[in-house]
């Protein structure tokens, strides 16, 4: 079993981190709303950022195994920056635009229009918390 883990830990550990965060979001949503929203498991947005945690986990694991001067670490580090920038920037703005459009749809009683998903991105704090969780998980993994 240890040999299996050693061969696939770069897939296993980030997947466990992502799964754990998504389960946390479902449970947290249940506690705060008193309803089960299982769609949250596959949904984007919320505290903490599973995207940031996942990419940071694998980036730190790569740094530990191959060093910070390796090309694979450079690739992973740049990819991590892009993912986190996108989560807190572009995807967050998409969510803000969806809220405005949903308000317009509601104000004009457009019953044939589909409600857009508003929670698609993250606040900078959500991204930072995900990155911290990923950093710790990467050190442990």
N, C-alpha and C positions, 0 to 999 in steps of 0.2 A: 504493500500500500504506500509506503514511503517513497519507493521508486516511482510510482505513478504520480504522486504529488510533485516530486522533484522534476519530473519531465513536463508536467502541465501546470505548474504553479503560476506561470504568467497568464494563464487563462482562468484558473480556479480562484485565485485570491481576488482579482478585480471583479469577477462575477459574483463572488460572495459579498463583496462590499456593495455592489450595485443592488443585489437582491435584498440585503439587510436594510439599506436606506429606503428602498421602495416599500418594504414591509413596514418600516417605521412610519412612513407617510400615511399608509392605510390606517394603521392603528391610531396615530395622532389625529387623523381626520375623524375617526370613529369616536374618539374621546371628546373632541371639540364640537362635533355636529350631532352626536348621538345616532348617527346613521352609518351604515357600511357603504362605502363608495369604492368598490373593488377596482373600478377603472383607474383609480389613483395609482395602482401598482404599475400600470404601463404608461401612465401619464407623465408629462413633463412639468417642470416647475415645482416650487415649494422648497421647504427647508429640510435638510440641506440639499445642495445640488449633487445628485447622483452622477451626473456627467463629470463634474469636476473631481469628485472623489474617485471615480473609476480611472480616469486618465492620470490623475496624480498618483494613484496606487501603482499603476504599471510603470510610470516614469521613475518613481523612487526605487522600485524593484530592479529596473534596468540599471539605474545608477549604482546600486549595491553590487550587482553581478558584473557589469561591464565597465564601470567607472564613468565619471562625469566628462572624461575626455574622449569617450567613444562616439562614433557616428550614430549609433542606434540611440544613445541617450540624447544627442542633439536633435535627432528626428522626433523622438518622443516628447522632449521638452518643448519644442516649437509647436508640435501638435497639441500639447496640453494648453499652451498659451492661447492658441486659436480656439480651442473648444471652450475655454473659460471666458474668453473675450466675447465669443458668439453667444454664450448662455446669458451673460450679463448685459450685452449690448443689443445685437440684432434681434435675437429671439425675445428679449424683454420688450423691445419696441413693437414687435409684431403683436404681442399680448396687449399692449396699451392701445394699439390701433383696433384690435378686435373689440375691446371694451367700448371704444367710441362708436364703432359700427353697430354693435349690439344695442347701445343706447338709441341710436338713430332708428334702428329697426323697431324697437319697442315704442318709441315716441310716435312713429308714423304707422303703427299697427300693421306692419308688413307680415302678415301671418304666413305667407308662403316662403319667407326667407328663413334660412337655417341659422340658428345661433352659432356664432363662432367661438372657438375655444380661447378663453382669455388667459389662462395660466400656461404659458409656453416657455417663458424664460425665467430668469432668476435675478434677484437683487444682488448687488455686490457682496453683501453679508452672506447670503445663501451660497454664493460661489466660494467665498473665502472659507466658510465652515466646511463645505464639501472638500476643498483642497486640504484643509487641516486634517480631516478624517482620512483622506487618501494618503497624506504624508505619513501619518501614524501607521495606517494599515500596511503601507509599502515597507516601512521599517520592520514591522513585525513579520510580514509575509515571506 
